[in-house]
Amino acid sequence: MRRGAWLRRRSVIPGFGLTFGFTLAWLGLIVLIPLSALFLRAAGLGWAQFAEVGLSERALAAYRLSFGAALIAAAVNAVFGLTIAWILVRHDFPGKRLVSAVVDLPFALPTAVAGIALTTLYAPNGWLGSLLAPLGVQVAFKPLGVVVALIFIGLPFVVRSVEPVLADLGADVEEAAESLGASPLQTFRRVILPAVFPALLTGFTLAFARGVGEYGSVIFIAGNMPYVSEIAPLLIVTQLEQYDYAGATAIAVVMLLASFALLFAINLIQAWARRRMAD
């Protein structure tokens, strides 16, 4: 293909130049300009003031909870999300459409409503909390409650990412592996998992990213105790309520840089997985 021919390829959508310019303008307006303003505001703080708030003990404890809970919740969702997607794709049963609709419920449910519902359920006097209390397990108002809330809001990302891949894979692949003498475990490990791994990793990434920035469903069940169950987004809101805009900016920049680094690493793993699948 001659140089520049791809720019003149016929399309029902207006030409590459117009659409590419619109794409850059829209991304700049919605994403790049706000992020640039955040970094510019942080650049005016000075390192001492930035570290005093953004890297304080309280902030570090909030980062550990936010990123750690999001990572644990995304890992749990990767396991159970794959299981649910498998059931929805491979099996027919009464109420299947209802189960599929329930999976999407966290998408439609306001996060504050989800937080109140989970708190009511897992509080020491709640339906499940009262059963767990005699066992010495407290979910609400503890870091475990944050993980539970993030599992709730992150599950649909994994299920909906894996489901189309399983549907395209087809049951005949499993039957072919079985006919060649593969055990169920070998079929899963060598046939199914490599095929769905990129999609599973995508769902994991989306669930993790959503969990890191989640606020509404967490603040009710977390307890919001500094150094114990205070998430980083809540700490940012706390700084804003105290009119400490510089402190809120410093915490936001640290979270943004950490999120970029983690997502970049996950994207590298995704690219490696796709190359391995293509070989």
ZIMO-V432141 format. One record per residue. RES is the residue in three letters. SS is DSSP state (h for helix, s for strand, l for the rest). PHI is phi in whole degrees, 0 to 359 (* if undefined). D_FIRST is the distance of its C-alpha to the first C-alpha in Angstrom with 2 decimals. Layout:
res;ss;phi;d_first
RES;SS;PHI;D_FIRST
RES;SS;PHI;D_FIRST
This chain:
res;ss;phi;d_first
MET;l;*;0.00
ARG;l;295;3.82
ARG;l;301;6.52
GLY;l;87;8.34
ALA;h;295;6.42
TRP;h;293;7.74
LEU;h;286;10.97
ARG;h;257;11.31
ARG;l;299;10.86
ARG;l;290;14.21
SER;l;205;16.86
VAL;l;287;20.63
ILE;l;267;21.04
PRO;l;309;20.81
GLY;l;307;17.71
PHE;h;300;16.39
GLY;h;301;18.50
LEU;h;292;21.67
THR;h;292;21.42
PHE;h;293;20.44
GLY;h;296;23.31
PHE;h;296;25.63
THR;h;298;24.81
LEU;h;296;25.64
ALA;h;295;28.71
TRP;h;291;29.99
LEU;h;297;29.58
GLY;h;297;31.23
LEU;h;290;34.08
ILE;h;272;34.74
VAL;h;246;33.99
LEU;h;290;33.43
ILE;h;296;36.24
PRO;h;300;38.94
LEU;h;292;38.04
SER;h;296;37.98
ALA;h;298;41.38
LEU;h;296;42.68
PHE;h;293;41.71
LEU;h;295;43.10
ARG;h;295;46.34
ALA;h;291;46.59
ALA;h;295;45.93
GLY;l;275;49.08
LEU;l;281;51.33
GLY;l;91;51.78
TRP;h;297;51.51
ALA;h;297;55.17
GLN;h;291;55.12
PHE;h;297;51.75
ALA;h;291;53.02
GLU;h;299;56.37
VAL;h;257;54.91
GLY;h;292;51.42
LEU;l;240;52.63
SER;l;289;56.18
GLU;h;299;57.76
ARG;h;295;57.61
ALA;h;294;53.92
LEU;h;297;53.12
ALA;h;295;55.07
ALA;h;292;53.13
TYR;h;297;49.77
ARG;h;300;50.92
LEU;h;291;51.94
SER;h;297;48.86
PHE;h;286;46.28
GLY;h;294;48.50
ALA;h;295;49.37
ALA;h;296;45.76
LEU;h;293;44.70
ILE;h;296;47.56
ALA;h;297;46.99
ALA;h;294;43.26
ALA;h;294;44.15
VAL;h;297;46.81
ASN;h;294;44.47
ALA;h;298;41.88
VAL;h;287;44.56
PHE;h;282;46.17
GLY;h;294;43.03
LEU;h;297;41.52
THR;h;296;44.85
ILE;h;295;45.01
ALA;h;298;41.44
TRP;h;298;42.35
ILE;h;297;45.47
LEU;h;291;43.74
VAL;h;272;41.00
ARG;h;269;43.00
HIS;l;229;46.40
ASP;l;252;47.98
PHE;l;205;51.23
PRO;l;300;53.41
GLY;l;83;52.31
LYS;h;298;48.71
ARG;h;294;47.42
LEU;h;294;50.03
VAL;h;298;48.99
SER;h;296;45.34
ALA;h;291;46.48
VAL;h;296;48.64
VAL;h;302;45.67
ASP;l;276;44.12
LEU;h;303;47.47
PRO;h;300;46.80
PHE;h;293;43.84
ALA;h;270;46.17
LEU;l;283;49.38
PRO;l;303;50.15
THR;h;298;50.22
ALA;h;295;53.76
VAL;h;296;54.97
ALA;h;299;53.43
GLY;h;297;55.17
ILE;h;294;58.51
ALA;h;296;58.26
LEU;h;293;57.46
THR;h;296;60.24
THR;h;298;62.71
LEU;h;285;61.77
TYR;h;257;61.82
ALA;l;298;64.61
PRO;l;306;67.72
ASN;l;257;69.44
GLY;l;277;66.40
TRP;l;301;65.90
LEU;l;274;63.91
GLY;h;298;65.13
SER;h;291;68.73
LEU;h;280;67.88
LEU;h;275;66.07
ALA;h;302;68.70
PRO;l;299;71.34
LEU;l;272;68.79
GLY;l;81;68.34
VAL;l;252;64.79
GLN;l;242;64.06
VAL;l;264;60.68
ALA;l;294;61.20
PHE;l;67;61.65
LYS;l;225;60.28
PRO;h;304;56.86
LEU;h;300;56.67
GLY;h;296;56.66
VAL;h;296;53.52
VAL;h;298;51.77
VAL;h;299;53.01
ALA;h;297;51.74
LEU;h;288;48.26
ILE;h;297;48.14
PHE;h;299;49.00
ILE;h;277;46.28
GLY;h;263;43.53
LEU;h;303;43.93
PRO;h;300;41.73
PHE;h;297;38.65
VAL;h;287;38.83
VAL;h;300;39.82
ARG;h;286;37.11
SER;h;282;34.38
VAL;h;274;35.48
GLU;h;305;36.57
PRO;h;297;33.20
VAL;h;292;32.16
LEU;h;296;35.51
ALA;h;295;35.22
ASP;h;285;31.88
LEU;h;295;33.33
GLY;l;80;36.01
ALA;h;287;39.45
ASP;h;294;38.49
VAL;h;294;36.93
GLU;h;294;40.34
GLU;h;296;42.11
ALA;h;295;40.00
ALA;h;296;40.82
GLU;h;294;44.45
SER;h;293;44.60
LEU;l;271;43.48
GLY;l;96;46.43
ALA;l;283;44.95
SER;l;283;47.40
PRO;h;305;46.63
LEU;h;294;46.23
GLN;h;295;43.86
THR;h;298;41.80
PHE;h;293;41.56
ARG;h;285;40.87
ARG;h;255;38.35
VAL;h;243;36.66
ILE;h;284;37.13
LEU;h;299;37.16
PRO;h;300;33.91
ALA;h;288;32.15
VAL;h;264;33.64
PHE;h;301;33.83
PRO;h;301;30.68
ALA;h;292;31.91
LEU;h;296;35.43
LEU;h;292;34.44
THR;h;297;32.71
GLY;h;298;35.95
PHE;h;301;37.97
THR;h;296;36.04
LEU;h;296;36.49
ALA;h;295;40.16
PHE;h;296;40.71
ALA;h;297;39.16
ARG;h;295;41.22
GLY;h;293;44.32
VAL;h;298;44.13
GLY;h;263;44.30
GLU;l;292;46.59
TYR;l;229;49.77
GLY;h;300;51.47
SER;h;280;52.03
VAL;h;263;53.11
ILE;h;296;55.69
PHE;h;282;58.18
ILE;h;265;58.24
ALA;h;283;57.73
GLY;l;92;61.06
ASN;l;56;59.42
MET;l;269;61.71
PRO;l;306;60.58
TYR;l;72;59.76
VAL;l;238;59.96
SER;l;226;57.98
GLU;l;261;56.45
ILE;l;273;52.68
ALA;h;296;50.63
PRO;h;302;49.65
LEU;h;293;53.39
LEU;h;296;54.17
ILE;h;296;51.80
VAL;h;298;53.59
THR;h;299;56.92
GLN;h;295;56.00
LEU;h;293;55.00
GLU;h;295;58.28
GLN;l;268;60.09
TYR;l;60;58.15
ASP;l;264;56.72
TYR;h;292;53.24
ALA;h;295;52.60
GLY;h;296;53.45
ALA;h;297;51.28
THR;h;295;48.34
ALA;h;298;48.91
ILE;h;296;49.00
ALA;h;297;45.89
VAL;h;293;43.93
VAL;h;299;45.07
MET;h;297;44.01
LEU;h;295;40.63
LEU;h;295;39.96
ALA;h;295;41.21
SER;h;295;39.08
PHE;h;301;35.92
ALA;h;297;36.78
LEU;h;292;37.52
LEU;h;292;34.47
PHE;h;297;32.25
ALA;h;296;33.95
ILE;h;294;33.56
ASN;h;295;29.81
LEU;h;296;29.54
ILE;h;295;31.50
GLN;h;298;29.26
ALA;h;297;26.12
TRP;h;297;28.10
ALA;h;295;29.21
ARG;h;293;25.74
ARG;h;296;24.57
ARG;h;294;27.77
MET;h;293;27.26
ALA;h;285;23.80
ASP;l;288;25.30
